[in-house]
Amino acid sequence: MSSSNSSFHPGLHRFALVTTGCTFLLLLAGALVTSTGSSLAVPDWPLSFGKFFPEMKGGVLFEHGHRMVAGTVSLLMLGLAITIQIVESRSWVKKLAWCAMGAIILQAVLGGVTVLLHLPTQVSVAHAGLAQIFFCLIVSLTLVTSKSWIEEKPQRLTDRPSPIRLWAAWTTALVYLQIVIGAVTRHSGAGLAIPDFPLSFGQLLPPDWSPLVALQFSHTRIGASIVLLFVTHTAYRACFHFPEEKGLFWPAAAAGFLVWFQCFLGMAILFTQKAIVPTSVHVIVGAAILASMLVLTLKSFQLFKKGSGS
């Protein structure tokens, strides 16, 4: 992913930043739809009660509002993809832009199928998982069109004393897996299958291992603990060993802070019986952790020499 033959285009990068910000708002809008139970407030698709603009009240406000934000992001992504084809010299960046465009088109179709089939868990989970993939794609486009990425001298560091590239990559994969398990938990109605915390029905292990209980336990106890350890460890390595490298320090520090905040939000969801605010914020903080780890991974693969212990 060499950037030696590319030049920095400030307008393109700002366009990508705006699209990333709107995508983050789209994730929040989608989380609010589920948290407020508004997923079927509008029973048809792609119109809403046969209209482009229905009366925006109750659940319709959240569901149709989500569609309006999604439409805005789709138009922004189309404009960004076209702009990249015009001004970018790197062929892999052009391909990445079209992958993102394809992802958001498929995401729109999955959203419609979710409504028309009355929220099947598999489709809802696929919709949630693809949303995170699209967010990762647009974050990647924003990063690789930035001045720091284009003007950075690649592979100029020695990975000491541990393979930060592999730590970052594996941790990013684990964060995404945890998000998918969380989506399954959320859309299958298992969020309160174990109502207490940190114990499970007053015990260390739940006495009943029904599918919903096992699913919730795997997400809130096992998965959360593994992700907390991996993100904290990776963030510590990046921040402690490379404090002068801001491209590594800041995404690592952000992920390290956010993962602990995410655990707090997870507990708040249980203590408040899935209140709208902590439940919705939990979704977007998960996306922010994933994005931070992805940036750390991409920057570490750009900066560190191959065969330097990584």
C-alpha positions as a Python dict, from the first residue, in 0.01 Angstrom:
ca = {
    (1, 'M'): (0, 0, 0),
    (2, 'S'): (266, 246, -102),
    (3, 'S'): (172, 612, -120),
    (4, 'S'): (490, 730, -295),
    (5, 'N'): (311, 800, -624),
    (6, 'S'): (17, 982, -470),
    (7, 'S'): (-37, 1343, -369),
    (8, 'F'): (-250, 1480, -90),
    (9, 'H'): (-590, 1624, -186),
    (10, 'P'): (-731, 1824, 109),
    (11, 'G'): (-1082, 1841, -37),
    (12, 'L'): (-1097, 1465, -88),
    (13, 'H'): (-983, 1400, 267),
    (14, 'R'): (-1241, 1642, 409),
    (15, 'F'): (-1509, 1471, 199),
    (16, 'A'): (-1406, 1137, 347),
    (17, 'L'): (-1411, 1284, 700),
    (18, 'V'): (-1764, 1415, 653),
    (19, 'T'): (-1880, 1080, 519),
    (20, 'T'): (-1721, 903, 815),
    (21, 'G'): (-1893, 1136, 1061),
    (22, 'C'): (-2231, 1084, 894),
    (23, 'T'): (-2175, 707, 896),
    (24, 'F'): (-2112, 722, 1271),
    (25, 'L'): (-2442, 908, 1310),
    (26, 'L'): (-2606, 640, 1095),
    (27, 'L'): (-2483, 372, 1336),
    (28, 'L'): (-2635, 569, 1623),
    (29, 'A'): (-2964, 608, 1434),
    (30, 'G'): (-2975, 234, 1371),
    (31, 'A'): (-2902, 160, 1736),
    (32, 'L'): (-3186, 391, 1842),
    (33, 'V'): (-3428, 208, 1612),
    (34, 'T'): (-3360, -121, 1789),
    (35, 'S'): (-3332, 28, 2140),
    (36, 'T'): (-3669, 202, 2110),
    (37, 'G'): (-3840, -100, 1953),
    (38, 'S'): (-3915, 99, 1638),
    (39, 'S'): (-3790, -152, 1381),
    (40, 'L'): (-4140, -225, 1246),
    (41, 'A'): (-4291, 118, 1311),
    (42, 'V'): (-4290, 153, 933),
    (43, 'P'): (-4417, -174, 782),
    (44, 'D'): (-4325, -112, 416),
    (45, 'W'): (-4004, -46, 222),
    (46, 'P'): (-3854, 145, 47),
    (47, 'L'): (-4139, 394, 104),
    (48, 'S'): (-4287, 464, 446),
    (49, 'F'): (-4664, 409, 451),
    (50, 'G'): (-4642, 463, 76),
    (51, 'K'): (-4486, 807, 121),
    (52, 'F'): (-4141, 962, 98),
    (53, 'F'): (-4207, 1170, 411),
    (54, 'P'): (-4460, 1024, 657),
    (55, 'E'): (-4568, 1198, 974),
    (56, 'M'): (-4261, 1191, 1196),
    (57, 'K'): (-4388, 1088, 1537),
    (58, 'G'): (-4336, 795, 1773),
    (59, 'G'): (-4143, 503, 1632),
    (60, 'V'): (-4177, 643, 1279),
    (61, 'L'): (-3942, 924, 1380),
    (62, 'F'): (-3667, 674, 1460),
    (63, 'E'): (-3730, 428, 1175),
    (64, 'H'): (-3787, 676, 894),
    (65, 'G'): (-3521, 904, 1040),
    (66, 'H'): (-3279, 613, 1014),
    (67, 'R'): (-3372, 570, 649),
    (68, 'M'): (-3316, 939, 578),
    (69, 'V'): (-2970, 930, 736),
    (70, 'A'): (-2893, 610, 542),
    (71, 'G'): (-2997, 780, 219),
    (72, 'T'): (-2772, 1075, 296),
    (73, 'V'): (-2474, 849, 366),
    (74, 'S'): (-2541, 655, 44),
    (75, 'L'): (-2532, 976, -160),
    (76, 'L'): (-2217, 1092, 18),
    (77, 'M'): (-2052, 756, -48),
    (78, 'L'): (-2144, 770, -415),
    (79, 'G'): (-1997, 1120, -442),
    (80, 'L'): (-1685, 1012, -256),
    (81, 'A'): (-1637, 705, -477),
    (82, 'I'): (-1670, 913, -794),
    (83, 'T'): (-1434, 1180, -661),
    (84, 'I'): (-1175, 916, -574),
    (85, 'Q'): (-1191, 776, -929),
    (86, 'I'): (-1119, 1124, -1064),
    (87, 'V'): (-842, 1253, -836),
    (88, 'E'): (-675, 942, -693),
    (89, 'S'): (-375, 780, -859),
    (90, 'R'): (-366, 470, -637),
    (91, 'S'): (-567, 190, -797),
    (92, 'W'): (-616, 5, -469),
    (93, 'V'): (-778, 313, -313),
    (94, 'K'): (-1019, 329, -608),
    (95, 'K'): (-1107, -37, -560),
    (96, 'L'): (-1154, 20, -186),
    (97, 'A'): (-1398, 302, -261),
    (98, 'W'): (-1608, 81, -488),
    (99, 'C'): (-1605, -194, -223),
    (100, 'A'): (-1748, 58, 22),
    (101, 'M'): (-2010, 162, -233),
    (102, 'G'): (-2109, -200, -287),
    (103, 'A'): (-2127, -255, 88),
    (104, 'I'): (-2372, 27, 147),
    (105, 'I'): (-2593, -86, -142),
    (106, 'L'): (-2606, -436, 5),
    (107, 'Q'): (-2670, -282, 347),
    (108, 'A'): (-2974, -97, 211),
    (109, 'V'): (-3111, -420, 64),
    (110, 'L'): (-3059, -604, 393),
    (111, 'G'): (-3238, -324, 575),
    (112, 'G'): (-3537, -358, 345),
    (113, 'V'): (-3542, -738, 376),
    (114, 'T'): (-3530, -704, 754),
    (115, 'V'): (-3849, -496, 750),
    (116, 'L'): (-4034, -697, 486),
    (117, 'L'): (-3960, -1029, 660),
    (118, 'H'): (-4045, -888, 1006),
    (119, 'L'): (-3703, -887, 1168),
    (120, 'P'): (-3555, -1235, 1117),
    (121, 'T'): (-3259, -1265, 1352),
    (122, 'Q'): (-3016, -1383, 1084),
    (123, 'V'): (-3089, -1089, 854),
    (124, 'S'): (-3085, -838, 1139),
    (125, 'V'): (-2746, -966, 1256),
    (126, 'A'): (-2611, -956, 899),
    (127, 'H'): (-2737, -599, 870),
    (128, 'A'): (-2559, -502, 1193),
    (129, 'G'): (-2237, -681, 1098),
    (130, 'L'): (-2224, -528, 752),
    (131, 'A'): (-2281, -182, 901),
    (132, 'Q'): (-1957, -224, 1096),
    (133, 'I'): (-1773, -346, 786),
    (134, 'F'): (-1888, -42, 590),
    (135, 'F'): (-1778, 182, 876),
    (136, 'C'): (-1435, 17, 868),
    (137, 'L'): (-1412, 71, 493),
    (138, 'I'): (-1496, 441, 514),
    (139, 'V'): (-1258, 488, 810),
    (140, 'S'): (-986, 321, 600),
    (141, 'L'): (-1057, 556, 309),
    (142, 'T'): (-1036, 854, 543),
    (143, 'L'): (-704, 734, 680),
    (144, 'V'): (-536, 658, 346),
    (145, 'T'): (-643, 992, 197),
    (146, 'S'): (-495, 1184, 492),
    (147, 'K'): (-180, 1393, 466),
    (148, 'S'): (-5, 1195, 738),
    (149, 'W'): (-60, 866, 554),
    (150, 'I'): (47, 994, 212),
    (151, 'E'): (355, 1182, 331),
    (152, 'E'): (462, 927, 593),
    (153, 'K'): (784, 742, 517),
    (154, 'P'): (671, 376, 514),
    (155, 'Q'): (842, 90, 697),
    (156, 'R'): (1085, 311, 886),
    (157, 'L'): (1048, 156, 1231),
    (158, 'T'): (1173, -156, 1400),
    (159, 'D'): (901, -338, 1591),
    (160, 'R'): (1049, -355, 1937),
    (161, 'P'): (1028, -545, 2158),
    (162, 'S'): (715, -729, 2044),
    (163, 'P'): (507, -780, 1728),
    (164, 'I'): (270, -487, 1758),
    (165, 'R'): (138, -545, 1405),
    (166, 'L'): (8, -891, 1488),
    (167, 'W'): (-126, -781, 1826),
    (168, 'A'): (-317, -498, 1661),
    (169, 'A'): (-454, -716, 1379),
    (170, 'W'): (-571, -997, 1605),
    (171, 'T'): (-723, -754, 1852),
    (172, 'T'): (-915, -581, 1573),
    (173, 'A'): (-1052, -919, 1460),
    (174, 'L'): (-1154, -1004, 1818),
    (175, 'V'): (-1333, -671, 1859),
    (176, 'Y'): (-1531, -733, 1542),
    (177, 'L'): (-1620, -1087, 1653),
    (178, 'Q'): (-1739, -949, 1987),
    (179, 'I'): (-1954, -692, 1806),
    (180, 'V'): (-2115, -966, 1596),
    (181, 'I'): (-2184, -1177, 1906),
    (182, 'G'): (-2333, -866, 2064),
    (183, 'A'): (-2558, -820, 1762),
    (184, 'V'): (-2677, -1180, 1792),
    (185, 'T'): (-2743, -1123, 2162),
    (186, 'R'): (-2928, -799, 2093),
    (187, 'H'): (-3145, -920, 1805),
    (188, 'S'): (-3229, -1259, 1957),
    (189, 'G'): (-3365, -1099, 2274),
    (190, 'A'): (-3094, -1241, 2498),
    (191, 'G'): (-2978, -908, 2639),
    (192, 'L'): (-3135, -968, 2981),
    (193, 'A'): (-3118, -1349, 2981),
    (194, 'I'): (-2887, -1309, 3282),
    (195, 'P'): (-3029, -1013, 3475),
    (196, 'D'): (-2752, -964, 3733),
    (197, 'F'): (-2382, -876, 3719),
    (198, 'P'): (-2105, -971, 3789),
    (199, 'L'): (-2264, -1293, 3914),
    (200, 'S'): (-2508, -1499, 3708),
    (201, 'F'): (-2832, -1565, 3896),
    (202, 'G'): (-2632, -1509, 4213),
    (203, 'Q'): (-2370, -1767, 4119),
    (204, 'L'): (-2032, -1766, 3949),
    (205, 'L'): (-2174, -1973, 3663),
    (206, 'P'): (-2540, -1976, 3562),
    (207, 'P'): (-2734, -2284, 3682),
    (208, 'D'): (-2930, -2289, 3359),
    (209, 'W'): (-2748, -2307, 3024),
    (210, 'S'): (-3036, -2240, 2787),
    (211, 'P'): (-2932, -2101, 2445),
    (212, 'L'): (-3015, -1742, 2539),
    (213, 'V'): (-2831, -1765, 2869),
    (214, 'A'): (-2525, -1920, 2702),
    (215, 'L'): (-2530, -1649, 2437),
    (216, 'Q'): (-2552, -1365, 2684),
    (217, 'F'): (-2283, -1520, 2905),
    (218, 'S'): (-2050, -1560, 2608),
    (219, 'H'): (-2090, -1193, 2515),
    (220, 'T'): (-2102, -1014, 2851),
    (221, 'R'): (-1856, -1232, 3042),
    (222, 'I'): (-1625, -1435, 2819),
    (223, 'G'): (-1607, -1214, 2510),
    (224, 'A'): (-1598, -889, 2704),
    (225, 'S'): (-1315, -1015, 2926),
    (226, 'I'): (-1106, -1134, 2631),
    (227, 'V'): (-1154, -810, 2437),
    (228, 'L'): (-1079, -600, 2746),
    (229, 'L'): (-751, -786, 2800),
    (230, 'F'): (-642, -778, 2436),
    (231, 'V'): (-729, -412, 2373),
    (232, 'T'): (-570, -298, 2699),
    (233, 'H'): (-256, -502, 2634),
    (234, 'T'): (-220, -384, 2274),
    (235, 'A'): (-288, -23, 2367),
    (236, 'Y'): (-28, -41, 2645),
    (237, 'R'): (236, -181, 2410),
    (238, 'A'): (172, 84, 2145),
    (239, 'C'): (158, 377, 2387),
    (240, 'F'): (448, 267, 2610),
    (241, 'H'): (694, 157, 2340),
    (242, 'F'): (611, 417, 2072),
    (243, 'P'): (491, 732, 2252),
    (244, 'E'): (658, 955, 1993),
    (245, 'E'): (459, 800, 1707),
    (246, 'K'): (130, 990, 1719),
    (247, 'G'): (-18, 776, 1444),
    (248, 'L'): (12, 480, 1682),
    (249, 'F'): (-25, 651, 2019),
    (250, 'W'): (-360, 825, 1966),
    (251, 'P'): (-563, 536, 1820),
    (252, 'A'): (-416, 303, 2081),
    (253, 'A'): (-494, 546, 2364),
    (254, 'A'): (-847, 596, 2231),
    (255, 'A'): (-910, 221, 2213),
    (256, 'G'): (-765, 169, 2560),
    (257, 'F'): (-993, 431, 2712),
    (258, 'L'): (-1304, 335, 2517),
    (259, 'V'): (-1285, -36, 2597),
    (260, 'W'): (-1313, 37, 2971),
    (261, 'F'): (-1596, 282, 2909),
    (262, 'Q'): (-1764, 11, 2702),
    (263, 'C'): (-1752, -229, 2995),
    (264, 'F'): (-1915, 36, 3212),
    (265, 'L'): (-2189, 77, 2953),
    (266, 'G'): (-2242, -299, 2942),
    (267, 'M'): (-2301, -303, 3317),
    (268, 'A'): (-2529, 1, 3288),
    (269, 'I'): (-2742, -185, 3033),
    (270, 'L'): (-2803, -465, 3283),
    (271, 'F'): (-2854, -237, 3583),
    (272, 'T'): (-3104, -17, 3394),
    (273, 'Q'): (-3282, -311, 3225),
    (274, 'K'): (-3171, -204, 2875),
    (275, 'A'): (-3243, 167, 2900),
    (276, 'I'): (-3234, 341, 2563),
    (277, 'V'): (-2931, 565, 2622),
    (278, 'P'): (-2672, 312, 2749),
    (279, 'T'): (-2795, 47, 2505),
    (280, 'S'): (-2761, 277, 2204),
    (281, 'V'): (-2432, 434, 2313),
    (282, 'H'): (-2294, 83, 2371),
    (283, 'V'): (-2335, 14, 1997),
    (284, 'I'): (-2149, 322, 1874),
    (285, 'V'): (-1872, 293, 2134),
    (286, 'G'): (-1813, -60, 2006),
    (287, 'A'): (-1781, 86, 1655),
    (288, 'A'): (-1538, 351, 1784),
    (289, 'I'): (-1320, 83, 1946),
    (290, 'L'): (-1320, -116, 1623),
    (291, 'A'): (-1226, 193, 1420),
    (292, 'S'): (-947, 286, 1662),
    (293, 'M'): (-800, -63, 1649),
    (294, 'L'): (-829, -70, 1271),
    (295, 'V'): (-640, 259, 1240),
    (296, 'L'): (-373, 125, 1478),
    (297, 'T'): (-343, -191, 1267),
    (298, 'L'): (-316, -8, 935),
    (299, 'K'): (-63, 242, 1071),
    (300, 'S'): (148, -34, 1224),
    (301, 'F'): (157, -225, 895),
    (302, 'Q'): (256, 97, 718),
    (303, 'L'): (530, 199, 960),
    (304, 'F'): (703, -123, 1062),
    (305, 'K'): (953, -309, 851),
    (306, 'K'): (869, -661, 745),
    (307, 'G'): (1070, -926, 925),
    (308, 'S'): (1135, -702, 1226),
    (309, 'G'): (978, -940, 1470),
    (310, 'S'): (624, -855, 1363),
}
